[in-house]
Amino acid sequence: MKYKLFTEFITLQALLKELSIIQSGGSIKAFLTETTVLYNGQDEKRRGKKIRIGDSILLPEKRITIDIIEPSPEEKEQFAVELAEKKRVATLVKKMNQANKKNTKIPQNKLTKRKKLKPVSKTKRKQTAPIRFPGI
């Protein structure tokens, strides 16, 4: 299997999650203890191991080999365009959320308004007799 790496590196956890070898990031520790993962021929148990272009990951039990390759210049350009668009949309959403927050701001007095309890004076407290145990 070939994996095109568009960034400088990817962690082992992120790679396995992205390729749907593991279901979630939380299951990586159990996966690494149960499964042999070979990074460039050496056993690897670190979930945060940085994997770069030219590296190879082998999962012998699942018969999966992952080769990290460099994408073509056209693919890199397309990735940059998609990343810029994603960033643009994220900033728009952030601005919209801030505007909505300002429009629906709750007055401060409603946030701090609580029922005030009247203090109970010592004289008004109900006086109870001490507890008596049988035989005393």
Phi and psi in degrees as a GROMACS rama.xvg file:
@    title "Ramachandran Plot"
@    xaxis  label "Phi"
@    yaxis  label "Psi"
@TYPE xy
-105.288  137.909  LYS-2
-126.003  122.599  TYR-3
-88.8028  121.528  LYS-4
-100.234  115.606  LEU-5
-92.3391  -17.0157  PHE-6
-107.396  -177.586  THR-7
-64.9834  -41.6341  GLU-8
-153.999  169.38  PHE-9
-141.266  143.918  ILE-10
-79.6213  158.058  THR-11
-59.6804  -41.2296  LEU-12
-60.1347  -48.1192  GLN-13
-65.3511  -38.1124  ALA-14
-64.3123  -48.0621  LEU-15
-65.9578  -34.7543  LEU-16
-70.3045  -41.9229  LYS-17
-66.0415  -33.4714  GLU-18
-86.8185  6.29151  LEU-19
60.0304  31.1168  SER-20
-80.8303  -35.2936  ILE-21
-116.958  154.07  ILE-22
-81.0083  -37.058  GLN-23
-145.796  164.598  SER-24
-66.2851  -25.7493  GLY-25
-72.7823  -20.85  GLY-26
-88.6406  1.9311  SER-27
-67.1418  -39.3928  ILE-28
-62.1327  -46.3144  LYS-29
-64.6209  -39.5543  ALA-30
-61.9371  -44.458  PHE-31
-69.3027  -30.2018  LEU-32
-75.8252  -31.6346  THR-33
-88.6817  -27.8149  GLU-34
-115.94  144.276  THR-35
-83.8033  124.27  THR-36
-120.489  121.135  VAL-37
-105.686  123.037  LEU-38
-105.929  112.487  TYR-39
50.2527  39.1403  ASN-40
89.4968  -6.33935  GLY-41
-112.403  142.531  GLN-42
-62.5981  132.237  ASP-43
-126.897  127.029  GLU-44
-119.274  1.31751  LYS-45
-90.4695  124.265  ARG-46
-73.4875  -22.851  ARG-47
-95.7032  13.5206  GLY-48
-60.1501  127.441  LYS-49
-80.1804  125.915  LYS-50
-110.781  131.178  ILE-51
-121.176  174.113  ARG-52
-59.6204  134.367  ILE-53
97.6458  -12.5148  GLY-54
-79.1427  162.916  ASP-55
-134.751  135.849  SER-56
-117.294  131.94  ILE-57
-126.214  128.599  LEU-58
-113.705  90.0837  LEU-59
-62.3696  -35.2025  PRO-60
-68.3116  -31.4622  GLU-61
-99.4824  -3.27072  LYS-62
57.3353  47.8358  ARG-63
-120.432  130.74  ILE-64
-119.995  128.695  THR-65
-117.289  118.422  ILE-66
-104.607  128.081  ASP-67
-90.127  118.534  ILE-68
-121.336  164.059  ILE-69
-90.2158  134.646  GLU-70
-73.3656  163.457  PRO-71
-73.5473  162.665  SER-72
-58.3851  -36.2589  PRO-73
-65.4634  -40.4158  GLU-74
-67.2777  -37.5691  GLU-75
-62.9303  -42.1265  LYS-76
-63.8997  -44.2222  GLU-77
-62.6497  -39.8951  GLN-78
-63.0362  -42.2107  PHE-79
-63.4477  -40.1184  ALA-80
-64.6206  -44.9995  VAL-81
-64.6285  -39.0263  GLU-82
-65.3475  -41.4355  LEU-83
-64.5858  -40.5725  ALA-84
-65.1952  -41.5378  GLU-85
-61.8935  -41.6523  LYS-86
-66.2173  -40.5236  LYS-87
-62.2844  -44.6953  ARG-88
-65.2182  -39.7567  VAL-89
-62.0339  -41.2417  ALA-90
-68.1168  -36.8963  THR-91
-63.4746  -44.2768  LEU-92
-63.4105  -40.3286  VAL-93
-62.3942  -43.5151  LYS-94
-63.7699  -41.6042  LYS-95
-63.9188  -41.0133  MET-96
-64.7037  -39.47  ASN-97
-66.1207  -39.7023  GLN-98
-65.239  -42.5015  ALA-99
-65.4367  -35.7718  ASN-100
-65.4286  -39.172  LYS-101
-68.036  -37.487  LYS-102
-72.2378  -29.2276  ASN-103
-108.307  30.6333  THR-104
-68.7686  131.968  LYS-105
-85.5792  132.492  ILE-106
-57.2403  143.712  PRO-107
-62.2912  -35.1172  GLN-108
-67.9894  -27.1075  ASN-109
-76.0307  -28.7125  LYS-110
-71.5243  -36.5894  LEU-111
-96.9878  -3.91562  THR-112
-75.0151  122.454  LYS-113
-135.231  158.251  ARG-114
-67.7351  130.49  LYS-115
-90.9022  127.508  LYS-116
-90.8555  139.155  LEU-117
-76.9843  135.015  LYS-118
-68.2554  141.69  PRO-119
-96.4906  122.584  VAL-120
-78.0251  159.349  SER-121
-66.6222  -29.6553  LYS-122
-76.0049  -27.2375  THR-123
-85.9688  -10.5677  LYS-124
-66.7372  146.327  ARG-125
-72.5163  124.769  LYS-126
-84.2283  124.501  GLN-127
-114.139  149.205  THR-128
-75.6412  149.932  ALA-129
-62.949  153.467  PRO-130
-72.6667  131.927  ILE-131
-110.329  132.687  ARG-132
-101.76  147.127  PHE-133
-59.9532  139.329  PRO-134
87.8237  5.15434  GLY-135
